[in-house]
Every structure is written in C-alpha cells, then in structure tokens.
C-alpha cells in the first residue's frame, strides 16, 4: 500500500502546486478585468449624466 501511494503522491503534488498557482493567476486576471470594467462603467455613467 505504501509503495503504491508513493508515486501517486509525487505525481499529484506538482499538479496541485501548478493548479493552485494557475488559479491564483486566473483570479488576479479576473480581478483586474472586473476592476477595470467597473471603473470604465463608472466613468461611462458619469459621462452620460454630464451630457
């Protein structure tokens, strides 16, 4: 049992680290895009109210 678990653990560990870093990267992109979109919409609303 221990011999079977060892290669599985060594195979899943880098995958988990990779997926965690990928999720963090994806979350940062989503946050940046969402923040920029909110700011753009706010500026657009201000411009339409001014007109």
N, C-alpha and C positions, 0 to 999 in steps of 0.2 A: 504494500500500500504506500509506504513512504517513498519507495523507488518510483512509483507511478506518479506521485504528486510532484516530485522534484522538477521534472522537465516542464510540466504544465504550469507550475508557479513561475519558473524562469521565462516562460513564453508569454504569460499574461501580464507580468509586471511591466515590461516596456510598453506593451499595448495600453495598459491603464494609464501610464505616465503620458503617453502620446495623446490619448483621448482627453485626458484632463487638460493638457496644455492646449489642445485644439479647441476644447470647449471654452477655455479662458480667452483664447484669441478670438473666437467667434462671438463670444459675449461682449468683448471690447468693441468689435466692429459694429455689432448691433446697437450698443450703447451710443457710440459716436454717431452712427447714422440717425438713430432716433433723436438724439440731442440736436443734431444739425437740422433735422426735419422740423422739430418743434420750434426751434429758433426761426427757421425760414417761414413757417406758418404764422408765427407771432409777428414777424416783420411784415408779412403779406397782409395780415389783418390790420395792422397799424396803417399801412399804406392805403388800404381800401377805405378805412374810416376817415382818413385825411381828405380823400378825394371828394 
